Amino acid sequence: MPAAVAIVVRGGKVLFTRRANEPYAGMWDVPGGFMEAGEAPAAAVDRELREELGVGARTARFVGFATDRYGPRGFSVLTIVYRVTLEAGPITPTDDVAEARWFARDRVPIASVAFPGLRRLLRRYFAGPTGS
């Protein structure tokens, strides 16, 4: 199942969301979710941002792919990851998001990210020159 997610960076900080639902309820994640039939990945990440945070993407740049399972014994997920700049406006957690919090780049909660494949991609991203 394809998904599209966003690494949101603003003013040297990175936005993480706390999952409201299983699998991995209460763990950190980045905003995003499953693509709908016929939907382009960048359009999906914009839609998911609007659903989860009440604000869309102003820009989206492809970062890479992560592969995971939706829960320990769940179905396979191919996640398309974008670095996103949000449109202006307040962030209001809704839908599948229990909390949205900005972290300094050197304090991102990667070890507490729900999905192992996404966790690996985020480690590489923040260790490289684009993530610093």
C-alpha positions in Angstrom: 0.0 0.0 0.0 1.6 3.4 -0.9 1.8 6.2 1.5 3.2 9.8 1.3 4.7 11.6 4.3 6.3 15.0 5.1 9.5 16.0 6.8 8.4 19.6 7.7 11.2 22.0 8.6 10.7 25.6 9.7 13.2 27.9 11.3 15.7 25.2 12.2 13.0 23.0 13.8 11.3 19.8 12.5 7.7 18.9 13.0 6.8 15.5 14.4 3.3 14.2 15.2 2.2 11.7 17.9 0.0 8.9 16.5 -3.5 8.9 17.9 -4.4 5.4 16.6 -3.0 1.9 16.3 -0.7 0.7 15.1 1.8 2.4 17.3 -0.6 4.8 19.1 1.3 7.3 21.2 4.6 7.0 19.2 6.1 9.7 17.1 5.7 9.9 13.4 5.9 12.5 10.6 2.6 13.8 9.1 1.2 11.9 6.1 -0.7 8.8 5.3 -2.0 6.4 2.6 -2.5 7.5 -0.9 -6.0 7.3 -2.5 -6.6 5.5 -5.8 -5.3 7.6 -8.7 -3.7 10.2 -6.4 -0.2 11.5 -7.1 2.2 11.3 -4.2 2.7 15.1 -3.8 -1.1 15.6 -3.9 -1.5 12.9 -1.3 1.0 14.5 1.1 -0.7 17.9 0.7 -4.2 16.3 1.4 -2.9 14.4 4.4 -1.3 17.6 5.8 -4.6 19.4 5.5 -6.5 16.5 7.1 -4.0 16.1 10.0 -2.8 19.6 10.6 -5.2 22.0 8.9 -2.6 23.4 6.6 -1.2 22.3 3.3 2.2 22.1 1.5 3.6 25.2 -0.1 6.5 23.2 -1.5 7.3 19.5 -1.5 10.7 18.1 -2.6 11.2 14.3 -2.9 13.6 12.8 -0.3 13.3 9.1 -0.8 11.4 5.9 -0.1 11.0 3.8 3.1 9.5 0.3 3.3 7.6 -0.9 6.4 4.8 -3.0 7.7 1.7 -1.4 9.0 2.2 -2.7 12.5 4.3 -5.7 13.6 2.3 -8.2 11.5 0.6 -5.8 9.1 0.6 -5.3 5.4 3.5 -3.9 3.5 3.8 -0.1 3.0 5.9 1.8 0.5 6.3 5.3 1.9 7.2 8.2 -0.3 9.0 10.9 1.7 9.0 14.6 0.9 10.7 17.6 2.6 7.8 20.1 2.9 7.4 23.8 3.5 4.0 24.5 4.9 1.6 27.2 3.8 1.1 30.0 6.3 -1.4 29.4 9.0 -1.9 27.7 12.4 -1.2 24.0 12.9 -4.2 22.3 14.4 -3.7 18.5 15.1 -6.8 16.6 13.9 -7.7 13.3 12.4 -5.0 10.7 13.3 -2.8 13.1 15.2 -2.9 13.3 19.0 -0.2 16.0 19.1 2.1 18.0 16.8 5.4 19.3 18.2 8.4 21.1 16.8 11.9 19.8 17.7 15.3 21.3 17.3 17.2 19.3 14.6 19.6 17.9 17.1 16.7 16.7 19.3 14.4 15.0 16.8 12.8 11.9 18.4 14.0 9.4 15.8 14.4 6.5 18.2 10.7 6.9 19.1 9.4 7.0 15.5 6.8 4.3 15.0 8.0 2.7 11.8 11.5 1.1 11.5 12.0 1.8 7.8 11.0 5.5 8.2 13.2 5.7 11.3 16.2 4.5 9.2 15.5 7.0 6.4 15.2 9.9 9.0 18.5 8.9 10.6 20.2 9.1 7.2 18.4 12.3 6.3 19.3 14.2 9.5 22.9 12.8 9.4 23.5 14.2 5.9 24.1 17.7 4.6 20.4 18.3 3.7 19.2 17.5 7.2 21.7 19.7 9.1 
